[in-house]
Amino acid sequence: LQIAPDQYSAIHCRVRHPKATPPRVYVKGKNENYPADKTGLPWESSTRDFAIATATKAVQCARLSMKNNASSEPLYFFSDSNDLVRFMSQEITDPVFIKANLTLIQQNKYDTAAYKEVQSLGGHRLVSRDVTLENAHIDRQKNRDASAYYGTFLDFLLAVHARCVTYGVGYFALFATKLNVGMMIPAGGSTKYDDCPPMVYQEEAWGGREGTKMGRQSH
């Protein structure tokens, strides 16, 4: 990954959360008898488009928050959907993948928007860990071998050490920021995070209140 503590920002997209989708929209999981939070988000049709749109907005939010940051610090992207992580940080950033799938990307407005947003990052690399396996949810997907949760804990650890975290619905990334004492803003005001608020809340379609509770910048 080539990232060092406090020298990168992180972006989290909790797309399997029941309230990640608009009100009264129920998303079935990969196993239709259970919700997406328990069996994974189907990577197809409208659920795929919704996830990519959420991620695109999150990346844009992070980019705008760093507009005064002259360095080209990396952006660590993580999500409860391994398919989304793979698409945003590995496929849509790969020239070979783009060339092979250019027509399909141009025909899908969500793919096109994601591609343009990633291209606008300039020197800010969008990186991620290996997401070959599903990102297991600690509360919703219990009784698995300990190794099934290694990736989840790795995401959490990297969020703890990020300089700035952009997040949406859910408290996974928010909890990580609370464990990073360097993100706490002193009463005096100015901090080493002047170029990027320590926590940036990207407001979800359902109208969550995490951002207003924390009193942070919202996009």
C-alpha positions in Angstrom: 0.0 0.0 0.0 2.9 2.3 0.7 1.1 4.3 3.4 2.4 5.5 6.7 0.4 6.5 9.9 -1.0 10.0 9.7 0.1 10.4 6.1 -3.0 9.2 4.3 -6.7 9.8 4.4 -9.4 7.1 4.5 -12.8 6.7 2.9 -15.5 4.3 4.2 -18.7 3.3 2.5 -21.1 1.2 4.5 -23.4 0.2 1.7 -24.8 -2.9 3.3 -26.4 -0.9 6.2 -30.2 -1.1 6.2 -30.3 2.7 6.1 -27.7 3.2 3.4 -30.4 3.1 0.8 -33.3 5.6 0.4 -36.3 5.3 2.8 -38.6 2.3 2.2 -36.1 0.6 -0.1 -35.3 -2.9 1.1 -32.2 -4.5 -0.4 -32.0 -8.3 -0.3 -28.7 -10.0 0.2 -26.9 -12.4 -2.1 -29.1 -14.9 -0.4 -32.6 -13.5 -1.0 -33.9 -15.0 2.2 -31.7 -12.5 4.2 -30.8 -8.8 4.0 -27.6 -7.6 2.4 -26.1 -6.8 5.8 -26.1 -10.5 6.6 -25.3 -12.2 3.2 -23.6 -9.4 1.2 -24.7 -6.8 -1.3 -25.6 -8.3 -4.8 -23.2 -6.8 -7.3 -25.7 -6.4 -10.1 -28.2 -3.9 -11.5 -29.6 -1.2 -9.2 -27.7 -2.4 -6.1 -24.4 -2.2 -7.9 -25.3 1.3 -9.3 -26.3 2.5 -5.8 -23.1 1.3 -4.3 -20.9 2.9 -7.0 -22.9 6.2 -6.7 -22.3 6.2 -2.9 -18.6 5.6 -3.4 -18.3 8.3 -6.0 -19.9 10.8 -3.7 -17.6 9.8 -0.9 -14.4 10.1 -3.0 -15.6 13.5 -4.2 -16.2 14.6 -0.6 -12.7 13.5 0.4 -11.2 15.2 -2.6 -12.9 18.5 -1.9 -11.9 18.4 1.7 -8.3 18.1 0.7 -8.3 20.8 -1.9 -5.9 23.0 0.1 -3.6 20.0 0.7 -0.6 20.4 -1.6 0.8 16.9 -0.9 -0.3 13.9 -2.9 -1.2 11.7 0.1 -2.9 8.4 -0.6 -6.6 7.7 0.0 -7.3 4.3 1.6 -10.7 3.1 0.4 -12.7 0.5 2.5 -16.2 -0.7 2.5 -18.4 -3.6 3.7 -18.7 -4.6 0.1 -15.5 -6.2 -1.3 -17.0 -5.9 -4.8 -17.2 -2.1 -4.4 -13.6 -1.9 -3.0 -12.3 -3.9 -5.9 -14.2 -1.7 -8.5 -13.2 1.7 -7.0 -9.6 1.1 -6.1 -8.4 -1.6 -8.5 -10.6 -1.8 -11.6 -11.6 1.7 -12.4 -8.1 2.9 -11.7 -6.5 0.3 -14.0 -5.8 1.5 -17.6 -5.9 -2.1 -18.8 -9.4 -2.7 -17.3 -10.6 0.7 -18.6 -9.5 -0.1 -22.1 -11.1 -3.5 -22.1 -14.4 -2.3 -20.6 -14.6 1.3 -22.0 -17.8 0.8 -23.9 -19.6 -0.7 -20.9 -18.3 2.1 -18.7 -19.5 4.8 -21.1 -23.0 3.2 -21.3 -23.5 3.3 -17.5 -23.7 6.8 -16.0 -22.6 5.5 -12.5 -19.5 3.9 -13.9 -18.8 7.0 -15.9 -19.1 9.3 -12.9 -16.9 7.0 -10.8 -14.2 7.0 -13.6 -14.2 10.8 -13.9 -14.1 11.3 -10.2 -11.1 8.9 -9.7 -9.4 10.6 -12.6 -9.8 14.0 -10.9 -7.8 12.8 -7.9 -4.6 13.7 -9.7 -1.7 12.7 -7.5 -3.8 11.2 -4.7 -3.6 7.5 -5.1 -6.8 5.5 -4.3 -5.6 2.3 -2.6 -7.0 -0.7 -0.7 -6.0 -4.0 0.8 -6.6 -7.4 -1.0 -10.4 -7.9 -1.0 -10.6 -11.3 -2.7 -12.7 -12.6 0.2 -16.0 -11.1 1.5 -15.7 -8.4 4.2 -17.3 -10.2 7.1 -19.5 -8.2 9.4 -18.6 -8.9 13.1 -22.1 -8.5 14.4 -24.2 -9.8 11.5 -22.0 -12.7 10.3 -21.0 -14.6 13.5 -19.5 -18.0 14.2 -16.8 -17.9 11.5 -13.2 -18.7 11.9 -11.2 -15.8 13.4 -9.3 -15.4 10.1 -12.6 -14.5 8.4 -12.5 -11.2 10.3 -8.9 -10.2 9.7 -9.7 -7.9 6.9 -12.3 -6.1 8.9 -9.9 -5.5 11.7 -7.2 -4.4 9.3 -9.6 -1.8 7.8 -10.4 -0.6 11.3 -6.8 -0.3 12.3 -5.9 1.7 9.1 -8.9 4.0 9.8 -7.6 4.7 13.3 -4.2 5.8 11.9 -5.6 7.9 9.0 -5.1 11.7 9.0 -8.7 12.3 7.8 -11.7 10.0 7.5 -14.7 10.5 5.2 -17.6 8.3 6.2 -21.4 7.9 5.8 -24.0 5.9 7.6 -23.0 3.6 10.4 -20.5 4.0 13.2 -17.6 1.7 12.1 -15.4 4.4 10.7 -16.7 7.0 13.2 -15.6 4.8 16.1 -12.1 4.5 14.5 -11.7 8.2 14.5 -12.6 8.4 18.2 -9.6 6.1 18.9 -7.2 8.5 17.1 -6.4 11.1 19.7 -4.6 13.1 17.0 -8.0 13.9 15.5 -9.3 15.7 18.5 -9.5 19.4 17.9 -8.3 21.5 20.8 -10.3 24.4 22.1 -7.8 26.8 20.6 -8.8 25.9 17.0 -5.8 25.4 14.7 -4.4 21.9 14.3 -2.2 19.9 11.9 -5.4 19.1 10.1 -6.0 22.6 8.7 -6.1 21.2 5.1 -8.7 18.6 5.9 -11.3 18.3 8.7 -10.5 15.2 10.8 -13.9 13.7 10.1 -16.0 14.4 7.0 -19.6 13.2 7.0 -21.1 12.4 3.6 -24.9 12.7 4.2 -26.8 9.7 3.0 -30.1 9.8 1.0 -32.1 8.6 4.0 -31.1 11.7 6.1 -28.9 10.2 8.8 -27.8 12.4 11.7 -24.3 11.2 12.4 -22.7 14.3 10.9 -24.9 16.7 12.8 -24.3 14.9 16.1 -20.6 15.2 15.7 -20.7 18.8 14.5 -18.4 18.1 11.5 -18.3 19.3 8.0 -20.9 17.7 5.8 -21.1 17.1 2.1 
